[in-house]
Amino acid sequence: MWDEVLARFEKQAPASVMARLALERAMPAAWVDEVFEANRQRQYPRELLFSTVVELMSLVSLGLRPSLHAAARQMDNLPVSVTALYDK
């Protein structure tokens, strides 16, 4: 997935792409899920992992996707519906 993002945006938004790569290296998905598990109270992981939510929100916050809905629709392997994503 990241190869597609890099190819599409490296010419249009190099700072956003570099920031995304830095975040990906600084906060790997497994680590994000471990932190969630260690600190959760009533939340549950089931099909939608916290790292997936972080990934989608980072795409939006870095300007690589215009909205959470757009990011979710373009994600190939989103394990839940967009409605379930918003509920989370």
ZIHU-V610218 format. One record per residue. RES is the residue in one letter. D_CENTER is the distance of its C-alpha to the mean C-alpha in Angstrom with 2 decimals. Layout:
RES|D_CENTER, RES|D_CENTER
This chain:
M|11.00, W|10.87, D|14.58, E|14.32, V|12.13, L|14.66, A|17.58, R|16.87, F|16.13, E|18.03, K|21.19, Q|20.03, A|17.67, P|18.27, A|17.45, S|13.89, V|13.45, M|15.21, A|13.22, R|9.91, L|12.03, A|13.53, L|10.49, E|9.55, R|13.23, A|13.74, M|11.18, P|10.92, A|9.11, A|12.70, W|13.59, V|10.91, D|12.20, E|15.70, V|15.54, F|14.45, E|17.31, A|19.73, N|19.31, R|18.71, Q|21.72, R|21.63, Q|18.06, Y|17.62, P|15.06, R|16.71, E|14.67, L|11.30, L|10.10, F|8.85, S|6.58, T|4.85, V|5.11, V|4.26, E|1.13, L|2.79, M|5.19, S|5.40, L|6.06, V|8.43, S|9.91, L|10.73, G|12.34, L|10.91, R|10.59, P|13.26, S|11.79, L|9.34, H|11.87, A|11.88, A|8.22, A|8.84, R|12.21, Q|11.35, M|9.19, D|12.13, N|11.71, L|10.30, P|12.85, V|13.77, S|15.01, V|13.50, T|16.13, A|15.07, L|11.49, Y|13.36, D|15.79, K|13.43
